[in-house]
């Protein structure tokens, strides 16, 4: 059905938040590993 549902909006928002959190963690890990290598180079 094409009815709007409040729970579907919340599920999409939580999914987007989970993806954003995963990207943030990946970026922090990348920076933690690569930044010292670049600084000492």
DSSP file (Angstrom, degrees, kcal/mol; ACC not computed):
  #  RESIDUE AA STRUCTURE BP1 BP2  ACC     N-H-->O    O-->H-N    N-H-->O    O-->H-N    TCO  KAPPA ALPHA  PHI   PSI    X-CA   Y-CA   Z-CA
    1    1 A X              0   0    0      0, 0.0     0, 0.0     0, 0.0     0, 0.0   0.000 360.0 360.0 360.0 159.0    0.0    0.0    0.0
    2    2 A X        +     0   0    0      2,-0.1     2,-0.1     0, 0.0     0, 0.0   0.165 360.0 129.9-102.0  16.5    1.0    3.6   -0.5
    3    3 A X        -     0   0    0      1,-0.1     2,-0.3     0, 0.0     0, 0.0  -0.448  63.3-114.5 -71.0 144.2   -0.1    4.9    2.9
    4    4 A X        -     0   0    0     -2,-0.1     2,-0.4     4,-0.0    -1,-0.1  -0.608  33.1-165.0 -77.7 138.8    2.3    6.9    4.9
    5    5 A X     >  -     0   0    0     -2,-0.3     4,-1.4     1,-0.1     3,-0.2  -0.991  21.5-144.7-130.6 132.8    3.4    5.2    8.1
    6    6 A X  H  > S+     0   0    0     -2,-0.4     4,-2.0     1,-0.2     5,-0.2   0.863 100.6  55.4 -64.7 -36.5    5.2    6.8   11.0
    7    7 A X  H  > S+     0   0    0      1,-0.2     4,-2.6     2,-0.2    -1,-0.2   0.849 102.8  55.7 -68.1 -32.1    7.3    3.8   11.8
    8    8 A X  H  > S+     0   0    0     -3,-0.2     4,-2.2     2,-0.2    -1,-0.2   0.892 107.4  49.7 -67.4 -36.9    8.6    3.6    8.2
    9    9 A X  H  X S+     0   0    0     -4,-1.4     4,-2.3     2,-0.2    -2,-0.2   0.925 112.3  47.5 -64.7 -43.3    9.9    7.1    8.5
   10   10 A X  H  X S+     0   0    0     -4,-2.0     4,-2.7     2,-0.2    -2,-0.2   0.897 110.7  52.0 -64.4 -39.1   11.6    6.3   11.9
   11   11 A X  H  X S+     0   0    0     -4,-2.6     4,-2.3     1,-0.2    -1,-0.2   0.910 110.9  47.4 -64.2 -41.5   13.1    3.2   10.4
   12   12 A X  H  X S+     0   0    0     -4,-2.2     4,-2.5     2,-0.2    -1,-0.2   0.893 112.1  50.5 -66.0 -39.1   14.6    5.1    7.5
   13   13 A X  H  X S+     0   0    0     -4,-2.3     4,-2.3     2,-0.2    -2,-0.2   0.918 111.8  46.9 -64.5 -43.1   15.9    7.8    9.9
   14   14 A X  H  X S+     0   0    0     -4,-2.7     4,-2.3     2,-0.2    -2,-0.2   0.885 111.6  51.8 -66.8 -37.2   17.5    5.2   12.1
   15   15 A X  H  X S+     0   0    0     -4,-2.3     4,-2.2     2,-0.2    -2,-0.2   0.921 110.4  48.1 -62.8 -43.8   19.0    3.5    9.0
   16   16 A X  H  X S+     0   0    0     -4,-2.5     4,-2.4     1,-0.2    -2,-0.2   0.895 111.2  50.9 -63.5 -39.9   20.4    6.7    7.8
   17   17 A X  H  X S+     0   0    0     -4,-2.3     4,-2.4     2,-0.2    -1,-0.2   0.890 109.1  51.2 -65.1 -38.9   21.9    7.4   11.2
   18   18 A X  H  X S+     0   0    0     -4,-2.3     4,-2.3     2,-0.2    -2,-0.2   0.904 110.9  47.9 -65.5 -40.9   23.5    4.0   11.3
   19   19 A X  H  X S+     0   0    0     -4,-2.2     4,-2.4     2,-0.2    -2,-0.2   0.920 112.0  49.6 -64.8 -43.4   25.1    4.5    7.9
   20   20 A X  H  X S+     0   0    0     -4,-2.4     4,-2.3     1,-0.2    -2,-0.2   0.906 111.2  49.4 -62.4 -41.3   26.4    8.0    9.0
   21   21 A X  H  X S+     0   0    0     -4,-2.4     4,-2.5     2,-0.2    -1,-0.2   0.903 110.3  50.4 -64.5 -41.1   27.8    6.5   12.2
   22   22 A X  H  X S+     0   0    0     -4,-2.3     4,-2.4     1,-0.2    -2,-0.2   0.905 111.4  48.3 -63.8 -41.3   29.5    3.7   10.2
   23   23 A X  H  X S+     0   0    0     -4,-2.4     4,-2.4     2,-0.2    -2,-0.2   0.896 111.2  50.7 -65.0 -39.9   31.1    6.2    7.8
   24   24 A X  H  X S+     0   0    0     -4,-2.3     4,-2.4     2,-0.2    -2,-0.2   0.918 111.4  47.3 -63.9 -43.7   32.2    8.4   10.7
   25   25 A X  H  X S+     0   0    0     -4,-2.5     4,-2.5     2,-0.2    -2,-0.2   0.907 111.9  50.8 -64.4 -41.6   33.9    5.4   12.4
   26   26 A X  H  X S+     0   0    0     -4,-2.4     4,-2.5     1,-0.2    -2,-0.2   0.908 110.9  48.6 -62.5 -41.6   35.5    4.4    9.2
   27   27 A X  H  X S+     0   0    0     -4,-2.4     4,-2.5     2,-0.2    -2,-0.2   0.902 111.6  49.3 -65.6 -40.8   36.9    7.9    8.6
   28   28 A X  H  X S+     0   0    0     -4,-2.4     4,-2.4     2,-0.2    -2,-0.2   0.905 112.3  47.7 -65.6 -40.5   38.2    8.1   12.2
   29   29 A X  H  X S+     0   0    0     -4,-2.5     4,-2.2     2,-0.2     5,-0.2   0.924 112.0  50.1 -64.6 -43.4   39.9    4.7   11.8
   30   30 A X  H  X S+     0   0    0     -4,-2.5     4,-2.9     1,-0.2     5,-0.4   0.926 113.0  46.1 -60.0 -45.6   41.4    5.7    8.5
   31   31 A X  H  X S+     0   0    0     -4,-2.5     4,-2.1     1,-0.2     5,-0.3   0.896 110.9  52.8 -65.2 -40.0   42.7    8.9   10.0
   32   32 A X  H  < S+     0   0    0     -4,-2.4     4,-0.5    -5,-0.2    -1,-0.2   0.875 117.5  37.4 -63.5 -37.5   44.1    7.1   13.0
   33   33 A X  H  X S+     0   0    0     -4,-2.2     4,-0.6    -5,-0.1    -2,-0.2   0.909 125.7  34.3 -81.1 -43.5   46.0    4.7   10.9
   34   34 A X  H  X S+     0   0    0     -4,-2.9     4,-2.2    -5,-0.2     5,-0.2   0.793 102.3  70.0 -89.0 -29.6   47.2    6.9    8.0
   35   35 A X  H  X S+     0   0    0     -4,-2.1     4,-2.6    -5,-0.4     5,-0.2   0.916  99.4  48.0 -61.1 -45.7   47.8   10.2    9.7
   36   36 A X  H  > S+     0   0    0     -4,-0.5     4,-2.2    -5,-0.3    -1,-0.2   0.878 111.3  52.7 -62.0 -34.3   50.9    9.2   11.6
   37   37 A X  H  X S+     0   0    0     -4,-0.6     4,-0.5     2,-0.2    -1,-0.2   0.901 112.0  44.7 -66.0 -39.8   52.4    7.6    8.4
   38   38 A X  H >< S+     0   0    0     -4,-2.2     3,-0.6     2,-0.2    -2,-0.2   0.889 112.9  50.9 -71.0 -39.4   51.9   10.8    6.5
   39   39 A X  H 3< S+     0   0    0     -4,-2.6    -2,-0.2     1,-0.2    -1,-0.2   0.905 113.1  44.7 -66.4 -40.8   53.3   13.0    9.3
   40   40 A X  H 3<        0   0    0     -4,-2.2    -1,-0.2     1,-0.2    -2,-0.2   0.538 360.0 360.0 -80.6  -5.8   56.4   10.9    9.6
   41   41 A X    <<        0   0    0     -3,-0.6    -1,-0.2    -4,-0.5    -2,-0.1   0.466 360.0 360.0 -78.1 360.0   57.0   10.6    5.9
